[in-house]
């Protein structure tokens, strides 16, 4: 595996598998560290897209991709 140098939140593609990022307080209910395919990197937990489809039949990948952002990238109305 190559060294990963990330300075922003990304969807990872490693060995023909796609991994979606989560912070620890955002982990989905189906997450189990013993049976879920995941990677921990720089404070984020990346969970395999296959696990999402296996555990949630209503999962919408395009909606997840469109709403993915850092908090600092959001345009808050009350930002000073």
N, C-alpha and C positions, 0 to 999 in steps of 0.2 A: 504494500500500500504506500502511496506517495505521501509526503508530508503535506498536511492540510494547513494552509495559511488563510484564515478567514478574518475579515474585519467587519463583516456584516452578516445578518441572518440569511441563510441560504437553505434551499432544499438540496440535500446531498444525493448524488447518484454514484454509488460504489458497487462494482461488480454486477452491473445490470440490475441493481436494486435501488429503489428510491426511498429515502428516509426524510421524514417530516419533523421539523424542530418544535420542541416544547420547553418551556421553563418548568422547574420542579412543581410549582403550585398550579400549573395548567395541565398536568398529565391527565389523559382520559381515564375513565373508570375501568376499562378493560386492561390497563397496564399492570403487568405482573413481571417483576424483574427476573423471575426464573423461567418463564415460558415465552416472553415477548422478545422479538428480535429488535435490539436497540443498540445505539452507540451513545456514549456520554462524551461531550466535547465542549470545552470552554463554558461551562455552566448550563449548557443546554442538553436535553435528552432528545436524540433523533430516533424516532420509531418508524419501522418499516411500513411502507404503504400497503403491503400485503396484509399485515395485521389489522390495519384499519378496515379494509374490505371484508376480512373474515369476521370481525367483531361488530361491525356496524353496517347494516345493509343500506342505510340511508346516507352514508358518507359521500360528500360532494367534493372531489379533489379540486375542481376549478374554483369553487367558492373558497376553499382553504387557501389556495394560491393567491387569489385576489385580495384577501384580507390579511395576508402575512406582512407584518411591519414591525420595526422597532418602535418603542414608545417615543423616542426623540424625533421620529419622522412624522408623527401625527401632528396635524395642525389644530392645536387647541384654541378655542375662542378666547380663553382667559390667559393665554400665554403672555408673559411679561418680557 
